[in-house]
Amino acid sequence: MNSISTKKIVLNGLMIALVFLATYIIQIPTLTGYVNVGDAAIMIVAILLGKNSALIAGAIGSSLADMAGGYFIYAPITFIVKGLEGFVIGLIVYKAVKADSSRADEARLKGVAVGALIMIAGYFLAEAFILGIFNKEYGLTTAVANLLPNVVQGVVTAVLGFLTSTALLKNGVRQYQ
């Protein structure tokens, strides 16, 4: 049975708080939600702490920010989308680095790009097909209207996540597994 160290529990709690703050504090309103930089925090967590920590921080931190901001209808979708985003980024990075550590930059770039695509596709599908069941304001029209803001958020946060993780790793922050 795997034991979880106190250090790992504390780091996960701090990363939940980091994702929450990055999502909640920096918000630019859109048609039905907001654009934020929380994805960059999720990407950094995935790269530095791995898939499980990123799943926890992304799912909990982001959905708490939705609830604190009054976007309750988004919280369950956010929990799934952001958790999956973090998990997949961590999985991509760690599998690639384990196989060939000389390609770490390429793995991180691929990871953040795939993570951004997960976020964009996840919210598009949720707005187009799922949220409309609970609120008639949602549907394909809303999903299309929010596509551009989500693409902008995905691209900006992928760049921020990649550059920040690169700077942290080059300045002595080590990856923790």
Secondary structure by P-SEA (a helix, b strand, c coil): cccccaaaaaaaaaaaaaaaaaacccccccccccccaaaaaaaaaaaaccaaaaaaaaaaaaaaaaaaaccccaaaaaaaaaaaaaaaaaaaaaaaaaacccaaaaaaaaaaaaaaaaaaaaaaaaaacccccccccccaaaaaaaaaaaaaaaaaaaaaaaaaaaaaaaacccccc
